[in-house]
Amino acid sequence: MADKTRDAGARVVVIGGAGAMGQVIVRDLVESGVAQVVIADFDLGRARSAVTHLAPVIANKNGSVDLTAAFTDITSHQAMVETLTGASCVINSTPYYRNVDVMQAALAARCNYIDLGGLFHVTREQLKLHDQFAAAGLTAILGMGAAPGMTNIMAADAQVDLDTVDSIEIFVGSIDNVKYDHPFLVPYSIETLIDEYTKEPMVFEDGAFKSVPALSGACMVNFPQPVGRQEAIYTLHSEVLTLPMTFGPKGIKKATFRLGLPLDFHQKMKFLMALGLGSQEPIPTRDKKGSYTPREALAAILAKFDLPAQEPDDCEVVRVDVIGTRDGESQLVRLETIVNANKDWRVSCGALDTGVPPSIVAQMLLRGEIVAQGVLPPEVAVPAAPFFVELARRQIVMTRSVHQV
C-alpha cells in the first residue's frame, strides 16, 4: 500500500489499540505511513507486544512511522486527556458505552475524534456534544466502522441522484469456512454482540422511531456467493438513528438494519441468550460476599480461551438498499461489497472492514479532505468517492446497481 499521508506532525492515538479491532486500525495506519501512531491501552504489556509485532512492517517503511505504546485508563478523564494531548486525532476502539467519556477527553485535549459506533442510544447522547466540538473547531465522526460507517456512506452515495427517498434498508451477512478449535469464537466484542441480541432494536417506520422485540424482523436474504442465503434479524444500530435525520428532507419514511451472522454462531448465540447469559442482573456468590452478572461470567469464560492460530477464511457481504424516486420513476439503488479475510494480515473479514474505515477517515482528516466541524455521522462528514477509492485499494470494492420498482 503506497503512502499517501504526508503530514509529518500527524499523531493518531488508538485507544483500545491492543484489542482485536484496535490492532487492525493500527496496522492500516502503519501500512499507510501515518507519521506517529500510539497504541493506548489499559494493558500496557499487550500494547507493547503489538508494537513488537508490527516492527517488520515499520522496517519496510524505512523508519518513517513512529509507533509507540502508552498506558491509558478509560475510567479516568485525566489519564485520557494526558494520552490525547498533542494528538491530531483519536480513534476510539473501546466498548461503545464509554464513547461519551472518550469524547469529553478529546474535547479537553483539543483532538479530533472517531469511533466505531454507539448502538443508537449512546450515539444520540454523543450528538448532543455537537456545539462544543464545533466551537472548539474540532470534528467528531460517530460510527465509522463497517456498520455503522461504510453503510452510512453507501446510503449517502445511493441516494444522491434520487429526488425523494422512501426507505433505506441495510443487510449484513457472513459465513466462515474455518472449523476453529474453539467452542464459541466471537467475531467482535462479546458485549456489543450481547446487546445486539438482547436489547430491543430500533426501527424507523412511517416517519417515526419505534422499538421492536429483540430477535424480531427475521427474513431470508439472498446474498451473493459465497455467503448465499442467510437469515437476518433486526439489531440495534446507529444508522437507524442518523440516516432518517440526514435524509428527512427527501421524505424518508423507513430505515432498518438487519444482521445475518453464520448460522451455527447465530443459533449458539440465541441459545446462550435464552439461558440468560446476557443478563446484567447481579447474582450473589455462594458465600454472599460478592456478586457477578451472567454477562460478566460469559465474558470471563470466553477470555480464558486463546485465539486460534488458523488462517482466517471468512466472507461478509454488506448491502444497502435505497428506494426512492427519480424523475417520477420509482427506483431501487443498491450498493454492495463482498469482503474477504486478509490472509496476509491474518485478519477476518469482519475485523478488516471494521478496522480499515476509521483509519482511512482519520487519514482523510489529516489531509484536510474532511473539513466539516462538530459531531457528525459518516454520511454527513465523509465524501463517498475518495473513501471508496481508499477502500478499493484495500480490496474492499463497492458495486452499484439500479433497478426499477
C-alpha positions, 0 to 999 in steps of 0.5 A, spaced: 500 500 500 503 506 497 503 512 502 499 517 501 499 521 508 504 526 508 503 530 514 509 529 518 506 532 525 500 527 524 499 523 531 493 518 531 492 515 538 488 508 538 485 507 544 483 500 545 489 499 540 491 492 543 484 489 542 482 485 536 479 491 532 484 496 535 490 492 532 487 492 525 486 500 525 493 500 527 496 496 522 492 500 516 495 506 519 502 503 519 501 500 512 499 507 510 505 511 513 501 515 518 507 519 521 506 517 529 501 512 531 500 510 539 497 504 541 493 506 548 491 501 552 489 499 559 494 493 558 500 496 557 504 489 556 499 487 550 500 494 547 507 493 547 507 486 544 503 489 538 508 494 537 513 488 537 509 485 532 508 490 527 516 492 527 517 488 520 512 492 517 515 499 520 522 496 517 519 496 510 517 503 511 524 505 512 523 508 519 518 513 517 512 511 522 513 512 529 509 507 533 509 507 540 505 504 546 502 508 552 498 506 558 491 509 558 485 508 563 478 509 560 475 510 567 479 516 568 478 523 564 485 525 566 489 519 564 485 520 557 486 527 556 494 526 558 494 520 552 490 525 547 494 531 548 498 533 542 494 528 538 491 530 531 486 525 532 483 519 536 480 513 534 476 510 539 476 502 539 473 501 546 466 498 548 461 503 545 458 505 552 464 509 554 464 513 547 461 519 551 467 519 556 472 518 550 469 524 547 469 529 553 477 527 553 478 529 546 474 535 547 479 537 553 485 535 549 483 539 543 483 532 538 479 530 533 475 524 534 472 517 531 469 511 533 466 505 531 459 506 533 454 507 539 448 502 538 443 508 537 442 510 544 449 512 546 450 515 539 444 520 540 447 522 547 454 523 543 450 528 538 448 532 543 456 534 544 455 537 537 456 545 539 462 544 543 466 540 538 464 545 533 466 551 537 472 548 539 473 547 531 474 540 532 470 534 528 467 528 531 465 522 526 460 517 530 460 510 527 465 509 522 466 502 522 463 497 517 456 498 520 455 503 522 460 507 517 461 504 510 453 503 510 452 510 512 456 512 506 453 507 501 446 510 503 449 517 502 452 515 495 445 511 493 441 516 494 444 522 491 441 522 484 434 520 487 429 526 488 425 523 494 427 517 498 422 512 501 426 507 505 433 505 506 434 498 508 441 495 510 443 487 510 449 484 513 451 477 512 457 472 513 459 465 513 466 462 515 469 456 512 474 455 518 472 449 523 476 453 529 478 449 535 474 453 539 467 452 542 464 459 541 469 464 537 466 471 537 467 475 531 467 482 535 466 484 542 462 479 546 458 485 549 456 489 543 454 482 540 450 481 547 446 487 546 445 486 539 441 480 541 438 482 547 436 489 547 430 491 543 432 494 536 430 500 533 426 501 527 424 507 523 417 506 520 412 511 517 416 517 519 417 515 526 422 511 531 419 505 534 422 499 538 421 492 536 422 485 540 429 483 540 430 477 535 424 480 531 424 482 523 427 475 521 427 474 513 431 470 508 436 474 504 439 472 498 446 474 498 451 473 493 456 467 493 459 465 497 455 467 503 448 465 499 442 465 503 442 467 510 437 469 515 437 476 518 434 479 524 433 486 526 439 489 531 440 495 534 444 500 530 446 507 529 444 508 522 437 507 524 438 513 528 442 518 523 440 516 516 432 518 517 435 525 520 440 526 514 435 524 509 428 527 512 428 532 507 427 527 501 421 524 505 424 518 508 419 514 511 423 507 513 430 505 515 432 498 518 438 494 519 438 487 519 444 482 521 445 475 518 451 472 522 453 464 520 448 460 522 451 455 527 454 462 531 447 465 530 443 459 533 449 458 539 448 465 540 440 465 541 441 459 545 446 462 550 441 468 550 435 464 552 439 461 558 440 468 560 447 469 559 446 476 557 443 478 563 446 484 567 442 482 573 447 481 579 447 474 582 450 473 589 456 468 590 455 462 594 458 465 600 454 472 599 460 476 599 460 478 592 456 478 586 457 477 578 452 478 572 451 472 567 454 477 562 460 478 566 461 470 567 460 469 559 465 474 558 470 471 563 469 464 560 470 466 553 477 470 555 480 464 558 480 461 551 486 463 546 485 465 539 486 460 534 492 460 530 488 458 523 488 462 517 482 466 517 477 464 511 471 468 512 466 472 507 461 478 509 457 481 504 454 488 506 448 491 502 444 497 502 438 498 499 435 505 497 428 506 494 426 512 492 424 516 486 427 519 480 424 523 475 417 520 477 420 513 476 420 509 482 427 506 483 431 501 487 439 503 488 443 498 491 450 498 493 454 492 495 461 489 497 463 482 498 469 482 503 474 477 504 479 475 510 486 478 509 490 472 509 496 476 509 494 480 515 491 474 518 485 478 519 477 476 518 473 479 514 469 482 519 475 485 523 478 488 516 472 492 514 471 494 521 478 496 522 480 499 515 474 505 515 476 509 521 483 509 519 482 511 512 477 517 515 482 519 520 487 519 514 482 523 510 482 528 516 489 529 516 489 531 509 484 536 510 479 532 505 474 532 511 473 539 513 466 539 516 466 541 524 462 538 530 459 531 531 457 528 525 455 521 522 459 518 516 454 520 511 454 527 513 462 528 514 465 523 509 465 524 501 463 517 498 468 517 492 475 518 495 473 513 501 471 508 496 477 509 492 481 508 499 477 502 500 478 499 493 485 499 494 484 495 500 480 490 496 474 492 499 470 494 492 463 497 492 458 495 486 452 499 484 446 497 481 439 500 479 433 497 478 426 499 477 420 498 482 
